[in-house]
Amino acid sequence: MKFSCVAITGASSGIGRAIALRLANEGIPVALFARNKENLDKVAEEIKHLNSEARVLVFTGDVRNRESVVAYFEECRKSMGEVDVFVNNAGIAVKKSLVEMEPEQVQDLIDTNFSGSVWSIYYAMRTFVKNKKGTLINISSTSVLKNASKVPLYKATKLGVLGLVQALEEEYLTSKDIKVINILPGPTLTDLDPARAKVADKANLISPDDISHWVWMALQSPSTCKISNIVLRNTGQF
């Protein structure tokens, strides 16, 4: 299966980094998007170490800024070809009750997780519809499936994006070459929650590499049936 360009937001660490490494190792061109250029460059170096012939685009931007998202897709098109897979992964978390959060934290979480996702998905889907093909992979969270009282606003933003993704899935269900896939990981060993990364036993958490495996499997799914949701639950105590 040949892809022109896989665009990945939040690609400088964690799940986004793991997905970029896995796909690039499979020979797929990847376009990395995040705010931290230093970390993006490190991921690009890792990719080249794995596959010296890999095509990698590094784009420093911010999903909170719509113009930045527009520039990213334009740069992908110019440097790599049309984006035919978009991985909506950028996100932040604040482990506080709503009333404990500062107003700036509230706004930042909404702008990153919800607004940033909506604009990113908007431009990706416009590209897919124009080209009559493409795959949207949304990295969600099992927090949308259960009580998440410790991260209420995080859950709310993820639920909002989930609603959009589910509606898009139904809208394009009969379009065989446009796929909408939602992946819901449980507790994962990333720096999204630094406290967790320091104290948790790795064996009790999902590895970002495991998530990248399922992204790769989803991309290889046949057009005769569509993957809707992939729920990944951690097997350890956490």
N, C-alpha and C positions, 0 to 999 in steps of 0.2 A: 504494500500500500504506500503510495507516494504522496507526500505533503509538501507544499511550497513553503509554508511558514507557519509555525506554531507560536502564537503570541501569549506570553505569560506575565501577568501582573504579580507583584510581590515576589519577584524571582530572586531576590538577593539573599534569601535565607529560608530555612524551614521547608515547608511543603513545596513552595515554588521552586526553590533551588533543586530539590530532589527530582521534581518533574522535569526540569530543564536538563539535568544530567542524564536521566534515563532516556529521554527522547533524543538528545544529541548523540548519545552512545548508539542509538539505533539508526543514526545517519539522517535524522530529521533536522532541518534548519530551525533554529529557535531565536525568538526576539525577546530579550529580557527587559522587563520594566520594573523600576523601583526608585525610591528616593535616594538610596545610599549608593553613590557611584563606586566608592571603594569596594564595597561588598559585591556589587555587580561585576566589577572587573575581576575579582577573585573567582567568582563562579565561572566567568568566561575562561579564565586560565585553567580551572579544573576541567572544563569541557574539552579544551584543546589538549589537555594531558590525556584524557580518555580517548579522544578521537581527533587526531591532528588535522583531519580534513573537514571537520565539522564547521558549518556556517553559523556564526553567532552574531547577533546584533545586540549591542548594549545601549539602552536608552534610559537616561536619567529623567524621571518625571514624577508627577504626583497625581494620583487618581482624583484627589479633591479638586483639581483644576481641570475643567472641561477642555480648555485649550491645549493642555498638556496631553490629554487623552487623544484629541484630534491629531496633534503633531506626531504622536506615537504611531498611530495607524498609517498616517501618511508616510512616515519614515520606513515602516515595515514594507509598504507597497513599493516604495522607491528602491530600497536596498535589497529586499528579499523576495519580492513578488507578493501576490495577493495573500492576505491572511486567510487560511482555510481551517484553522483550529484556533479558538480563543479559550484560554484557561483563566477564568475569573477567580483570582486567588487572593489579591491584596486585602488585608484586613488587620484590625487592631482589636484588643480587648482591654477592658478595665474591670477588674474584679472588685466591684463596689456596688452597694445598693444605689438605686437612682438618686436618692436624696443625699447620699454621701459624695456624689460626684460633683466636681466643680463645673460651672457652666461651660468652660473651655473644653473640658473632657467630653461633655455631652455633645457639643457641636462637632468636635473632632471625630468622635465615633460615628455620628450620623453621616458626616461628610465623607468619611473613608469607606465605611462598610456599606452604607446604603446608596448615597448619591454617587459615589465613585463607581460602585458596581453597576448602577443603572446606566450611567453614561457609557461605561466601558462596554456593557452588553448591547446598548443601543447601537453604537458604531460597529461592533462586531456583526450584529444581526443584519444591519443594512448592507454590509459587505457580502454576507452569505446570500441574502435575498437577491442582490444584484447579480451575483455569480451563479445562483441557483445551486449552491453547494456550500457546506461548511459544518463545523461541529463546535457547539458551545459546551464547555465543561465548567460547571459552577462548583466551586469548593465551598460547601456549606458546613453544617455542624450538627451533631446529634442533639445539641441543645434545643433544637426546634421540635424535638420529639418528646421532650420530658420537662419536668420542673427544672428551671435554671434560675432559681432565686438569687444566686450569688452573682449572676451576670445578666440582670434583667434587660438592660438596654442592648447589650450584645445580642441576646436572643431576639429582641424585637427587630433589630436591623437584619438579622439573618432570616427571620420569618418574612420580612418584607420582600427581600430578594427572592426567597423561595416562592412566594406567590407569583412574582413576575416570571420566574423560570418555569413554573408549572403551567402558567397560561401560554407561554411560548411553546412549550412541549405539545400542548393540545392544538395550538394554531398550526404547527408545522408537522403534525403527526403523519399526514399522508404525503409529505414531501420526502421521498426516500433519501435524497442526498443532503438534507439538512437535519442534523441531529442535535438534540438538547438533552444533556446528561447532567444529573445532579449527584454529587458525591458528598456523603455526610459522614465525616470521620468523628469518632469519639475522642477522648483525651489523647492528645498527640504530643510527642516530645519535640517542642519547638520553643522559640524565644518569644512567642506571643504572650506567654505568661512566664516571665523570668523566674519568679519564685518557684514555680512548678519545676522548671528545668534544673534548678539547683538542688531541690530536695527529693524529687521523685526518683524511684527506682526505674531505670529504663525498661526493665522487663515488664513493668506494669502499664506501659504506655504504647500507643501505636507509633511505629517508626514512620517518618516522612517517606522513606524508601518503599514501605508497604503501600502507601497511598499512590506513589508514582507507578507502582506495578499495576494497580487497578485502573489508573488513567490510561496506561499503555494497552491494557486488555480492552478497555472500553473503545479506544480508538480503532481497534481491529474488529469490532463487532460488525456483523453483516448488515446490509441495508434492508434485508427482508424482515428484520425485527429490530425494535429499538429498545435500548437500555433506558430505563426511566430513572430509578434511584439505586445507588449503591451505598448501603449503610455499613460502615466499618466500626465494629465495637472492640474495644480493648479487652484482652483476656485476663489481665491482672487486676489486682485490687488497687483502686485509686479513688 
